[in-house]
Amino acid sequence: MATLTIRGLDDATHARLRVQAARHGRSMEAEVRAILSEQLTPSSPARPLGSRIRERFAGLGGAELETPVRQDAPRPAAFE
């Protein structure tokens, strides 16, 4: 296990840390370990972009839209 010493912590931050640790029923050292673990643990991978877009716009009824009928036939490109 590594040891970490924090110097120059201002009194207000120290007091907030002490109060937060007491609220959680931990020592200040345990509270700091919990904060560091929470902040440095990799987050779960994000859902794929397409899934998020579909979810966001699902309520708009996009599946019910009709595709317009094309009036002119496509023609091949002419390279001259």
N, CA, C and O atoms as a Tinker XYZ file with bonds, in Angstrom:
   320  protein
     1  N      0.839000   -1.187000    0.000000    73     2
     2  CA     0.000000    0.000000    0.000000    64     1     3
     3  C      0.880000    1.244000    0.000000    63     2     4     5
     4  O      1.879000    1.321000    0.715000    81     3
     5  N      0.493000    2.198000   -0.804000    73     3     6
     6  CA     1.223000    3.461000   -0.875000    64     5     7
     7  C      0.698000    4.424000    0.178000    63     6     8     9
     8  O     -0.433000    4.296000    0.646000    81     7
     9  N      1.522000    5.374000    0.540000    73     7    10
    10  CA     1.135000    6.407000    1.492000    64     9    11
    11  C      1.179000    7.747000    0.779000    63    10    12    13
    12  O      2.088000    8.016000   -0.005000    81    11
    13  N      0.190000    8.585000    1.059000    73    11    14
    14  CA     0.094000    9.894000    0.427000    64    13    15
    15  C     -0.037000   10.946000    1.522000    63    14    16    17
    16  O     -0.876000   10.818000    2.414000    81    15
    17  N      0.782000   11.973000    1.454000    73    15    18
    18  CA     0.706000   13.081000    2.399000    64    17    19
    19  C      0.247000   14.307000    1.631000    63    18    20    21
    20  O      0.782000   14.623000    0.569000    81    19
    21  N     -0.743000   14.992000    2.172000    73    19    22
    22  CA    -1.256000   16.204000    1.516000    64    21    23
    23  C     -0.889000   17.389000    2.399000    63    22    24    25
    24  O     -1.299000   17.466000    3.557000    81    23
    25  N     -0.119000   18.303000    1.842000    73    23    26
    26  CA     0.284000   19.497000    2.584000    64    25    27
    27  C     -0.452000   20.705000    2.021000    63    26    28    29
    28  O     -0.858000   20.712000    0.859000    81    27
    29  N     -0.614000   21.705000    2.842000    73    27    30
    30  CA    -1.174000   22.976000    2.386000    64    29    31
    31  C     -2.677000   22.939000    2.149000    63    30    32    33
    32  O     -3.198000   23.750000    1.385000    81    31
    33  N     -3.381000   22.015000    2.789000    73    31    34
    34  CA    -4.841000   21.943000    2.652000    64    33    35
    35  C     -5.445000   23.073000    3.480000    63    34    36    37
    36  O     -5.184000   23.178000    4.679000    81    35
    37  N     -6.249000   23.912000    2.841000    73    35    38
    38  CA    -6.795000   25.057000    3.578000    64    37    39
    39  C     -7.806000   24.585000    4.625000    63    38    40    41
    40  O     -8.375000   23.498000    4.522000    81    39
    41  N     -8.011000   25.431000    5.630000    73    39    42
    42  CA    -8.862000   25.068000    6.769000    64    41    43
    43  C    -10.305000   24.781000    6.364000    63    42    44    45
    44  O    -10.936000   23.881000    6.919000    81    43
    45  N    -10.831000   25.533000    5.406000    73    43    46
    46  CA   -12.222000   25.337000    4.986000    64    45    47
    47  C    -12.401000   23.964000    4.328000    63    46    48    49
    48  O    -13.381000   23.270000    4.596000    81    47
    49  N    -11.468000   23.580000    3.480000    73    47    50
    50  CA   -11.540000   22.269000    2.828000    64    49    51
    51  C    -11.392000   21.156000    3.862000    63    50    52    53
    52  O    -12.104000   20.153000    3.807000    81    51
    53  N    -10.478000   21.334000    4.792000    73    51    54
    54  CA   -10.282000   20.360000    5.862000    64    53    55
    55  C    -11.565000   20.189000    6.667000    63    54    56    57
    56  O    -11.946000   19.065000    6.997000    81    55
    57  N    -12.224000   21.282000    6.981000    73    55    58
    58  CA   -13.460000   21.219000    7.764000    64    57    59
    59  C    -14.575000   20.526000    6.981000    63    58    60    61
    60  O    -15.309000   19.710000    7.539000    81    59
    61  N    -14.705000   20.849000    5.689000    73    59    62
    62  CA   -15.732000   20.189000    4.873000    64    61    63
    63  C    -15.476000   18.699000    4.758000    63    62    64    65
    64  O    -16.412000   17.900000    4.797000    81    63
    65  N    -14.214000   18.322000    4.616000    73    63    66
    66  CA   -13.852000   16.909000    4.547000    64    65    67
    67  C    -14.193000   16.199000    5.854000    63    66    68    69
    68  O    -14.716000   15.085000    5.839000    81    67
    69  N    -13.898000   16.838000    6.980000    73    67    70
    70  CA   -14.198000   16.256000    8.288000    64    69    71
    71  C    -15.698000   16.049000    8.460000    63    70    72    73
    72  O    -16.129000   15.001000    8.942000    81    71
    73  N    -16.498000   17.043000    8.070000    73    71    74
    74  CA   -17.960000   16.937000    8.182000    64    73    75
    75  C    -18.493000   15.852000    7.251000    63    74    76    77
    76  O    -19.341000   15.057000    7.657000    81    75
    77  N    -18.011000   15.806000    6.015000    73    75    78
    78  CA   -18.468000   14.795000    5.059000    64    77    79
    79  C    -18.105000   13.392000    5.551000    63    78    80    81
    80  O    -18.913000   12.470000    5.440000    81    79
    81  N    -16.913000   13.227000    6.086000    73    79    82
    82  CA   -16.501000   11.929000    6.617000    64    81    83
    83  C    -17.411000   11.523000    7.774000    63    82    84    85
    84  O    -17.805000   10.361000    7.873000    81    83
    85  N    -17.742000   12.455000    8.632000    73    83    86
    86  CA   -18.630000   12.154000    9.764000    64    85    87
    87  C    -20.021000   11.761000    9.264000    63    86    88    89
    88  O    -20.633000   10.840000    9.807000    81    87
    89  N    -20.523000   12.446000    8.240000    73    87    90
    90  CA   -21.828000   12.102000    7.669000    64    89    91
    91  C    -21.851000   10.682000    7.129000    63    90    92    93
    92  O    -22.862000    9.987000    7.224000    81    91
    93  N    -20.730000   10.259000    6.562000    73    91    94
    94  CA   -20.644000    8.917000    5.992000    64    93    95
    95  C    -20.177000    7.880000    7.018000    63    94    96    97
    96  O    -20.066000    6.698000    6.695000    81    95
    97  N    -19.905000    8.313000    8.241000    73    95    98
    98  CA   -19.483000    7.389000    9.291000    64    97    99
    99  C    -18.099000    6.816000    9.067000    63    98   100   101
   100  O    -17.838000    5.659000    9.399000    81    99
   101  N    -17.205000    7.628000    8.501000    73    99   102
   102  CA   -15.842000    7.163000    8.225000    64   101   103
   103  C    -14.834000    8.133000    8.819000    63   102   104   105
   104  O    -15.163000    9.257000    9.199000    81   103
   105  N    -13.603000    7.665000    8.887000    73   103   106
   106  CA   -12.515000    8.565000    9.265000    64   105   107
   107  C    -12.212000    9.466000    8.066000    63   106   108   109
   108  O    -12.634000    9.186000    6.944000    81   107
   109  N    -11.482000   10.540000    8.317000    73   107   110
   110  CA   -11.119000   11.421000    7.205000    64   109   111
   111  C    -10.263000   10.677000    6.191000    63   110   112   113
   112  O    -10.408000   10.880000    4.986000    81   111
   113  N     -9.382000    9.827000    6.667000    73   111   114
   114  CA    -8.529000    9.063000    5.769000    64   113   115
   115  C     -9.358000    8.125000    4.890000    63   114   116   117
   116  O     -9.112000    8.016000    3.689000    81   115
   117  N    -10.335000    7.455000    5.488000    73   115   118
   118  CA   -11.205000    6.565000    4.714000    64   117   119
   119  C    -12.050000    7.359000    3.724000    63   118   120   121
   120  O    -12.316000    6.894000    2.616000    81   119
   121  N    -12.470000    8.553000    4.124000    73   119   122
   122  CA   -13.263000    9.403000    3.230000    64   121   123
   123  C    -12.435000    9.822000    2.015000    63   122   124   125
   124  O    -12.931000    9.807000    0.888000    81   123
   125  N    -11.189000   10.191000    2.240000    73   123   126
   126  CA   -10.312000   10.581000    1.131000    64   125   127
   127  C    -10.089000    9.392000    0.204000    63   126   128   129
   128  O    -10.099000    9.557000   -1.016000    81   127
   129  N     -9.887000    8.191000    0.758000    73   127   130
   130  CA    -9.728000    6.996000   -0.082000    64   129   131
   131  C    -10.973000    6.765000   -0.923000    63   130   132   133
   132  O    -10.872000    6.451000   -2.109000    81   131
   133  N    -12.157000    6.920000   -0.313000    73   131   134
   134  CA   -13.412000    6.711000   -1.047000    64   133   135
   135  C    -13.567000    7.741000   -2.166000    63   134   136   137
   136  O    -13.978000    7.395000   -3.273000    81   135
   137  N    -13.245000    8.988000   -1.886000    73   135   138
   138  CA   -13.347000   10.047000   -2.897000    64   137   139
   139  C    -12.398000    9.755000   -4.065000    63   138   140   141
   140  O    -12.793000    9.856000   -5.226000    81   139
   141  N    -11.172000    9.402000   -3.763000    73   139   142
   142  CA   -10.199000    9.122000   -4.821000    64   141   143
   143  C    -10.618000    7.901000   -5.638000    63   142   144   145
   144  O    -10.525000    7.913000   -6.865000    81   143
   145  N    -11.076000    6.855000   -4.962000    73   143   146
   146  CA   -11.509000    5.655000   -5.687000    64   145   147
   147  C    -12.670000    5.962000   -6.608000    63   146   148   149
   148  O    -12.696000    5.511000   -7.753000    81   147
   149  N    -13.636000    6.732000   -6.113000    73   147   150
   150  CA   -14.815000    7.078000   -6.919000    64   149   151
   151  C    -14.433000    7.906000   -8.138000    63   150   152   153
   152  O    -14.936000    7.673000   -9.237000    81   151
   153  N    -13.552000    8.865000   -7.944000    73   151   154
   154  CA   -13.180000    9.758000   -9.036000    64   153   155
   155  C    -12.252000    9.110000  -10.054000    63   154   156   157
   156  O    -12.241000    9.507000  -11.219000    81   155
   157  N    -11.483000    8.127000   -9.636000    73   155   158
   158  CA   -10.484000    7.557000  -10.530000    64   157   159
   159  C    -10.885000    6.206000  -11.106000    63   158   160   161
   160  O    -10.136000    5.630000  -11.896000    81   159
   161  N    -12.040000    5.693000  -10.730000    73   159   162
   162  CA   -12.526000    4.442000  -11.297000    64   161   163
   163  C    -13.061000    4.725000  -12.697000    63   162   164   165
   164  O    -13.862000    5.643000  -12.876000    81   163
   165  N    -12.631000    3.950000  -13.691000    73   163   166
   166  CA   -13.129000    4.194000  -15.051000    64   165   167
   167  C    -14.650000    4.032000  -15.104000    63   166   168   169
   168  O    -15.216000    3.113000  -14.512000    81   167
   169  N    -15.281000    4.932000  -15.816000    73   167   170
   170  CA   -16.731000    4.858000  -15.942000    64   169   171
   171  C    -17.102000    3.751000  -16.924000    63   170   172   173
   172  O    -16.279000    3.314000  -17.727000    81   171
   173  N    -18.328000    3.316000  -16.847000    73   171   174
   174  CA   -18.784000    2.266000  -17.761000    64   173   175
   175  C    -18.814000    2.825000  -19.188000    63   174   176   177
   176  O    -19.043000    4.019000  -19.380000    81   175
   177  N    -18.585000    1.979000  -20.174000    73   175   178
   178  CA   -18.563000    2.465000  -21.556000    64   177   179
   179  C    -19.922000    3.034000  -21.954000    63   178   180   181
   180  O    -20.971000    2.517000  -21.569000    81   179
   181  N    -19.876000    4.093000  -22.722000    73   179   182
   182  CA   -21.105000    4.753000  -23.165000    64   181   183
   183  C    -21.839000    3.873000  -24.172000    63   182   184   185
   184  O    -21.240000    3.084000  -24.902000    81   183
   185  N    -23.147000    4.041000  -24.180000    73   183   186
   186  CA   -23.942000    3.324000  -25.187000    64   185   187
   187  C    -23.565000    3.835000  -26.567000    63   186   188   189
   188  O    -23.142000    4.983000  -26.706000    81   187
   189  N    -23.709000    3.011000  -27.576000    73   187   190
   190  CA   -23.369000    3.440000  -28.936000    64   189   191
   191  C    -24.170000    4.677000  -29.358000    63   190   192   193
   192  O    -25.311000    4.864000  -28.934000    81   191
   193  N    -23.568000    5.501000  -30.181000    73   191   194
   194  CA   -24.185000    6.755000  -30.610000    64   193   195
   195  C    -25.531000    6.529000  -31.276000    63   194   196   197
   196  O    -26.489000    7.248000  -30.992000    81   195
   197  N    -25.616000    5.549000  -32.153000    73   195   198
   198  CA   -26.886000    5.291000  -32.844000    64   197   199
   199  C    -28.007000    4.965000  -31.872000    63   198   200   201
   200  O    -29.140000    5.406000  -32.066000    81   199
   201  N    -27.709000    4.204000  -30.836000    73   199   202
   202  CA   -28.723000    3.860000  -29.835000    64   201   203
   203  C    -29.184000    5.092000  -29.078000    63   202   204   205
   204  O    -30.373000    5.245000  -28.797000    81   203
   205  N    -28.241000    5.976000  -28.744000    73   203   206
   206  CA   -28.625000    7.202000  -28.020000    64   205   207
   207  C    -29.477000    8.119000  -28.895000    63   206   208   209
   208  O    -30.435000    8.720000  -28.407000    81   207
   209  N    -29.139000    8.233000  -30.187000    73   207   210
   210  CA   -29.924000    9.071000  -31.105000    64   209   211
   211  C    -31.328000    8.506000  -31.253000    63   210   212   213
   212  O    -32.308000    9.247000  -31.193000    81   211
   213  N    -31.427000    7.202000  -31.446000    73   211   214
   214  CA   -32.740000    6.561000  -31.598000    64   213   215
   215  C    -33.600000    6.785000  -30.354000    63   214   216   217
   216  O    -34.787000    7.091000  -30.458000    81   215
   217  N    -32.993000    6.631000  -29.187000    73   215   218
   218  CA   -33.723000    6.830000  -27.934000    64   217   219
   219  C    -34.204000    8.274000  -27.799000    63   218   220   221
   220  O    -35.331000    8.518000  -27.369000    81   219
   221  N    -33.357000    9.219000  -28.163000    73   219   222
   222  CA   -33.703000   10.634000  -28.009000    64   221   223
   223  C    -34.880000   11.035000  -28.900000    63   222   224   225
   224  O    -35.736000   11.815000  -28.481000    81   223
   225  N    -34.926000   10.504000  -30.130000    73   223   226
   226  CA   -35.947000   10.920000  -31.078000    64   225   227
   227  C    -37.082000    9.912000  -31.234000    63   226   228   229
   228  O    -37.921000   10.067000  -32.122000    81   227
   229  N    -37.124000    8.895000  -30.398000    73   227   230
   230  CA   -38.138000    7.839000  -30.518000    64   229   231
   231  C    -39.554000    8.389000  -30.397000    63   230   232   233
   232  O    -40.460000    7.887000  -31.061000    81   231
   233  N    -39.764000    9.392000  -29.581000    73   231   234
   234  CA   -41.094000    9.934000  -29.366000    64   233   235
   235  C    -41.622000   10.795000  -30.496000    63   234   236   237
   236  O    -42.774000   11.227000  -30.450000    81   235
   237  N    -40.822000   11.051000  -31.494000    73   235   238
   238  CA   -41.250000   11.926000  -32.582000    64   237   239
   239  C    -41.977000   11.191000  -33.693000    63   238   240   241
   240  O    -42.481000   11.830000  -34.616000    81   239
   241  N    -42.048000    9.887000  -33.635000    73   239   242
   242  CA   -42.783000    9.121000  -34.632000    64   241   243
   243  C    -42.068000    8.988000  -35.946000    63   242   244   245
   244  O    -42.730000    8.929000  -36.982000    81   243
   245  N    -40.778000    8.938000  -35.966000    73   243   246
   246  CA   -40.009000    8.835000  -37.202000    64   245   247
   247  C    -40.281000    7.562000  -37.982000    63   246   248   249
   248  O    -40.123000    7.545000  -39.202000    81   247
   249  N    -40.687000    6.500000  -37.307000    73   247   250
   250  CA   -40.940000    5.237000  -38.001000    64   249   251
   251  C    -42.195000    5.321000  -38.856000    63   250   252   253
   252  O    -42.409000    4.478000  -39.727000    81   251
   253  N    -43.017000    6.317000  -38.619000    73   251   254
   254  CA   -44.278000    6.445000  -39.344000    64   253   255
   255  C    -44.175000    7.369000  -40.556000    63   254   256   257
   256  O    -45.167000    7.568000  -41.257000    81   255
   257  N    -43.024000    7.924000  -40.812000    73   255   258
   258  CA   -42.863000    8.827000  -41.947000    64   257   259
   259  C    -42.870000    8.031000  -43.246000    63   258   260   261
   260  O    -42.336000    6.924000  -43.317000    81   259
   261  N    -43.473000    8.605000  -44.250000    73   259   262
   262  CA   -43.511000    7.955000  -45.553000    64   261   263
   263  C    -42.373000    8.479000  -46.412000    63   262   264   265
   264  O    -42.042000    9.664000  -46.370000    81   263
   265  N    -41.779000    7.589000  -47.189000    73   263   266
   266  CA   -40.739000    7.975000  -48.118000    64   265   267
   267  C    -41.410000    8.498000  -49.382000    63   266   268   269
   268  O    -42.259000    7.810000  -49.948000    81   267
   269  N    -41.054000    9.693000  -49.838000    73   267   270
   270  CA   -41.690000   10.223000  -51.038000    64   269   271
   271  C    -41.335000    9.390000  -52.266000    63   270   272   273
   272  O    -40.233000    8.849000  -52.361000    81   271
   273  N    -42.269000    9.292000  -53.199000    73   271   274
   274  CA   -42.042000    8.565000  -54.444000    64   273   275
   275  C    -41.234000    9.459000  -55.367000    63   274   276   277
   276  O    -41.548000   10.637000  -55.538000    81   275
   277  N    -40.200000    8.896000  -55.955000    73   275   278
   278  CA   -39.335000    9.666000  -56.843000    64   277   279
   279  C    -40.006000    9.810000  -58.200000    63   278   280   281
   280  O    -40.467000    8.825000  -58.777000    81   279
   281  N    -40.061000   11.041000  -58.712000    73   279   282
   282  CA   -40.726000   11.314000  -59.982000    64   281   283
   283  C    -39.798000   11.130000  -61.183000    63   282   284   285
   284  O    -40.237000   10.701000  -62.250000    81   283
   285  N    -38.545000   11.446000  -61.012000    73   283   286
   286  CA   -37.619000   11.313000  -62.142000    64   285   287
   287  C    -36.704000   10.106000  -61.901000    63   286   288   289
   288  O    -36.280000    9.847000  -60.774000    81   287
   289  N    -36.413000    9.390000  -62.962000    73   287   290
   290  CA   -35.565000    8.207000  -62.862000    64   289   291
   291  C    -34.112000    8.639000  -62.752000    63   290   292   293
   292  O    -33.702000    9.590000  -63.417000    81   291
   293  N    -33.333000    7.966000  -61.936000    73   291   294
   294  CA   -31.917000    8.332000  -61.861000    64   293   295
   295  C    -31.227000    8.009000  -63.184000    63   294   296   297
   296  O    -31.571000    7.043000  -63.865000    81   295
   297  N    -30.249000    8.837000  -63.528000    73   295   298
   298  CA   -29.504000    8.615000  -64.766000    64   297   299
   299  C    -28.034000    8.519000  -64.434000    63   298   300   301
   300  O    -27.583000    9.093000  -63.443000    81   299
   301  N    -27.291000    7.816000  -65.235000    73   299   302
   302  CA   -25.871000    7.661000  -64.953000    64   301   303
   303  C    -25.120000    8.977000  -65.153000    63   302   304   305
   304  O    -25.521000    9.829000  -65.946000    81   303
   305  N    -24.033000    9.116000  -64.421000    73   303   306
   306  CA   -23.200000   10.320000  -64.545000    64   305   307
   307  C    -22.493000   10.301000  -65.887000    63   306   308   309
   308  O    -22.094000    9.242000  -66.372000    81   307
   309  N    -22.337000   11.486000  -66.493000    73   307   310
   310  CA   -21.612000   11.610000  -67.757000    64   309   311
   311  C    -20.289000   12.312000  -67.472000    63   310   312   313
   312  O    -20.272000   13.433000  -66.964000    81   311
   313  N    -19.185000   11.653000  -67.799000    73   311   314
   314  CA   -17.855000   12.225000  -67.589000    64   313   315
   315  C    -17.270000   12.580000  -68.945000    63   314   316   317
   316  O    -16.817000   11.697000  -69.673000    81   315
   317  N    -17.274000   13.842000  -69.290000    73   315   318
   318  CA   -16.758000   14.276000  -70.592000    64   317   319
   319  C    -15.682000   15.300000  -70.437000    63   318   320
   320  O    -15.135000   15.776000  -71.432000    81   319
